[in-house]
Amino acid sequence: MSMSLLIPRGTPRVQYLADGVQRVFTYPFPIFADGDLQVFLGAALQSTGYAVSGTGTTAGGAVTFAEAPAENTVVLLRRRLPIERNSDFGESGPL
């Protein structure tokens, strides 16, 4: 299956200040897989305790925490896509 998304310009990150009640935080940029989104609480990168929705949509999606982050905790959602070359060019060959 081929996936085609429009990747808009702009900063692929969004930051919130938790209120101790809110569990759902949106991100307004596309990701291809859940692992493309880094979730931080303060300076600590999280690997569990949340679910990602909206994977594969241009408009973005949301992160839903199992428990609301503590009040005044910074919640940072950041896209991290691997940069890799998908083409192989032969030496001294035509482009």
C-alpha positions as CSV (number, residue, x, y, z in Angstrom):
1,M,0.0,0.0,0.0
2,S,1.4,3.4,-1.0
3,M,0.8,6.2,1.4
4,S,0.9,9.8,0.2
5,L,0.6,12.7,2.6
6,L,0.9,16.4,2.1
7,I,3.7,17.5,4.4
8,P,3.1,21.2,5.1
9,R,5.7,23.8,6.0
10,G,6.0,24.8,9.6
11,T,7.4,23.5,12.8
12,P,6.5,19.9,13.4
13,R,6.1,20.4,17.2
14,V,3.5,21.7,19.6
15,Q,3.7,22.4,23.3
16,Y,1.1,22.6,26.0
17,L,1.0,23.4,29.7
18,A,-0.9,20.6,31.5
19,D,-3.7,21.5,33.9
20,G,-3.8,18.2,35.7
21,V,-7.2,17.2,34.2
22,Q,-6.7,17.2,30.4
23,R,-5.7,13.9,28.9
24,V,-6.0,14.6,25.2
25,F,-3.5,16.8,23.4
26,T,-3.6,17.4,19.6
27,Y,-0.8,17.7,17.1
28,P,-1.6,19.6,13.8
29,F,1.0,17.9,11.5
30,P,1.1,14.5,9.7
31,I,3.0,11.5,10.9
32,F,3.4,8.2,9.0
33,A,3.6,5.9,12.1
34,D,3.1,6.2,15.8
35,G,6.8,6.0,16.3
36,D,7.3,9.2,14.3
37,L,5.9,11.2,17.2
38,Q,8.0,11.9,20.3
39,V,6.1,12.6,23.4
40,F,7.8,14.5,26.3
41,L,6.5,15.3,29.8
42,G,8.9,18.1,30.9
43,A,12.3,17.0,29.6
44,A,11.5,13.3,29.9
45,L,10.8,11.4,26.6
46,Q,7.9,9.0,27.2
47,S,7.5,5.6,25.7
48,T,4.4,4.3,27.5
49,G,1.2,5.6,29.1
50,Y,-0.3,7.2,26.1
51,A,-2.0,6.3,22.7
52,V,-1.5,8.1,19.4
53,S,-4.4,8.6,16.9
54,G,-4.4,10.3,13.5
55,T,-1.5,8.4,12.0
56,G,-1.5,8.8,8.2
57,T,-3.7,11.9,8.0
58,T,-2.5,15.2,6.8
59,A,-4.4,17.1,9.5
60,G,-2.6,15.4,12.3
61,G,-4.2,13.7,15.3
62,A,-4.0,13.4,19.1
63,V,-2.2,11.9,22.0
64,T,-4.3,10.5,24.7
65,F,-2.6,9.9,28.1
66,A,-3.9,7.0,30.3
67,E,-3.6,9.5,33.2
68,A,-3.6,13.3,32.9
69,P,-0.2,14.9,33.2
70,A,0.4,16.7,36.5
71,E,-0.6,20.4,36.6
72,N,2.1,22.8,35.2
73,T,3.9,20.0,33.4
74,V,5.1,20.9,29.9
75,V,3.7,18.5,27.2
76,L,5.7,18.5,24.0
77,L,4.7,16.6,20.9
78,R,7.4,16.5,18.2
79,R,7.6,14.8,14.8
80,R,10.9,13.0,14.2
81,L,11.1,11.4,10.7
82,P,14.1,9.4,9.7
83,I,15.9,11.0,6.7
84,E,17.0,8.3,4.2
85,R,17.8,8.1,0.6
86,N,15.4,5.8,-1.3
87,S,17.1,6.0,-4.6
88,D,20.3,4.2,-5.7
89,F,22.3,5.9,-8.5
90,G,24.9,3.9,-10.4
91,E,28.5,5.3,-10.5
92,S,29.0,7.4,-13.7
93,G,25.4,6.4,-14.8
94,P,22.6,8.6,-16.0
95,L,20.4,10.4,-13.5
